Amino acid sequence: MVSKAETHAMKMALKLAKSGRGMTFPNPMVGAVILDRDGNHVGDGFHRKCGAPHAEVIALASAGDAASGGTMIVTLEPCCHHGRTGPCTDEIIRAGISRLVISMTDPDPRMSGEGIEQLESAGIVVETGLLSEKARELNRVYLHYLETARSWVTLKIALSLDGRTAAADGSSKWISCDRSRRHVQKMRASAGAVLTGAGTVRADDPELTVRLPDILPRRQPVRIVVSATGDFGESRKIFRSQGRVIIAVPEGVVTNLTEYKDMPGVEVWEFPADSRIRGIDLTLLFERTALEGIGSVLCEAGSDLSTRLLKDELVDSVSIFTAPVILGGGGRPAFELLGINSIGNAIRLENVSSRRSGSDFLTEGRIVYRTD
């Protein structure tokens, strides 16, 4: 049984955990709050970045001697293994914590309940499951990585009311309103990388950086450009903007990229060609981004790349801005043929939210692919 004070503290811990968004991967985001023997808030902390002290250790240091005999509220099962830092379970036991309230167990194979067992063996009372759904949603990128070894991919699209991303002449600035474009800047700021295709680079010459002074990120997101041929036309902004840029191409195309390889911050990644279509195996791309410490990828691309991602079941969530404009049949569609021949085979969303974004509507949700 958990108290009102512990529930309030867990909400605080979940909010604290969000402060590490975009910096902790491949670690989870974690927040912790310490209550003393009388239920008073005496310390808190969150995991700031991968390699830095864990939330539990920071919270214990913040509480000092007041932690002895008190309760720790933490969003994820404390670690019990040696990694970049020592086991949090040892620190919790040493501090004299008498009760622990955990939102969810850690599915990491090195953990998965073992941390709880160690704490209970030391005589600490452990409660689990408080606001667990919120904790799972908070760490969906981390959980997805444990399950798939891939980065989480969010597909962002700006649409007209009739499902068009651009007019017949290719113009798309600006379908969405100022508030929606500002929200996209925030999405970029929290993403590990922004992905686009060579076609979008040739057509729009984008930077794909965060440029609003009041929401500048701790670092610019990595920009990833996927190309089958290495042809970017005369576009240069994305390659000359601040931060890291990755060009992802099939093996053998690198010989076409000499001028780009010499640009500061630009890397070329080669992958085996996808035998089904011109281009790279996108699954391998997202496995490598995860290994490189990029937990989440925001895709801002045209219909070709967006369609490929959906057909390969690599999109995990969508953010769709719908503007109050109509472009008609000559406008460019958001997707090409997806091979869906009946409503029963439709790609659906779950955990859907829809809200106003200035004059637009923003719909977000997780992708659900058919499994039968």
C-alpha positions, 0 to 999 in steps of 0.5 A: 500500500502506498501513501498519498505522499508517496504517489505525489513523490512519484509524480515528482520523480517522473517529472524529474526524470524527463529532465534527462531526455535526449541525454541518457541513452542507452541508459533509461531516464530515471528520477528519484525522491527521498522522504524522511521518516515523517514523510517529508521531502528531503532529497531528489535527483535525476540521471543527467546523462549516460556515464553520470551518477544515477538518480538514486545516488544523487538523491541520497547525496542531496538528502544526506543523513536524513535518508536513514530510515526514510523512503526512496521513490524511484521511477525504475528498479535500481541497478545492481551491476557494475557498469560506468558507475557502481550498483545503486543497490549498494548505495541504497542499503548503505544509506539506511533506506527502510522502504523503496517504492518503484514504478517499474522493474528494469527489463535489462537482462542484468536486472529484471528483478535482481535489484529488488531481490538484493534490496529485500534481502537487506531488509528493505520493504519494496513496493512496485507498480506505482504509476507504471504505465507512465514510467513505461511511456517515459522510457519507451525509447529505452524499452524499445532498444532492449526489445529490438536493438534499434533506435525509436523512429518517429515520423513527422508529417505536415498535411493538408486536410486532404492528405497532401504534403505539397502542392503540384509544383512541389511547394510546401512552405508553409502548410503548417502554422507558426506554432506547429513549426515551433513545436517541430523545433522542440521535437528536433531538440529532444531527438537524437537525430533527424533523418531525411532523404536525398530527394528532400535535400535536393528539393528544399536544401534544409538545415534540419537544425534547432534555430529558436534561441529560447529552445536551443538544445544542449547539442544539435541533433545529428542529421542523417541523410539517406541516399541511393546514389550520393546525389544531393544536387546543389544543396549544401546547407545541411552539410555546412550547418553546426553539428554532426551529419551522417550520409548513409549510402549503399556500398560502393557509392562512397566514391561519389562523395569525396567533397562531402567527406572532407567537410567538418562534421560529415561522416559517410556510413556504408551499408549493404544494398537492399535487394528489394529496392535501390537504397540501403537496408534501413533496419541496419541503419537504425541498429547502427544509430542505436549502437552510436548512442542515438536513441530516437530518430525524428524522420522529416522526409518525403513520401518515398522514404516515409513509405519505405519506413512504414512498409519495413515496419520501422516507424514506431510513432507518428506526429501528424500536423493537419492544416486547414488547407486543401490542395486537391488531387494534383498535390503530393501525397504523404505516402506511395503505395503501401500494399494495403488492399483492405481496411482490415490491413490498415496501419493503425495507431494506439495511445492516440492524442489529438490537440490544437496546434495554432490553426492546425491539429496535431495527432500523435500515436504509436504505430500498430502493425498487423501480426497475423 
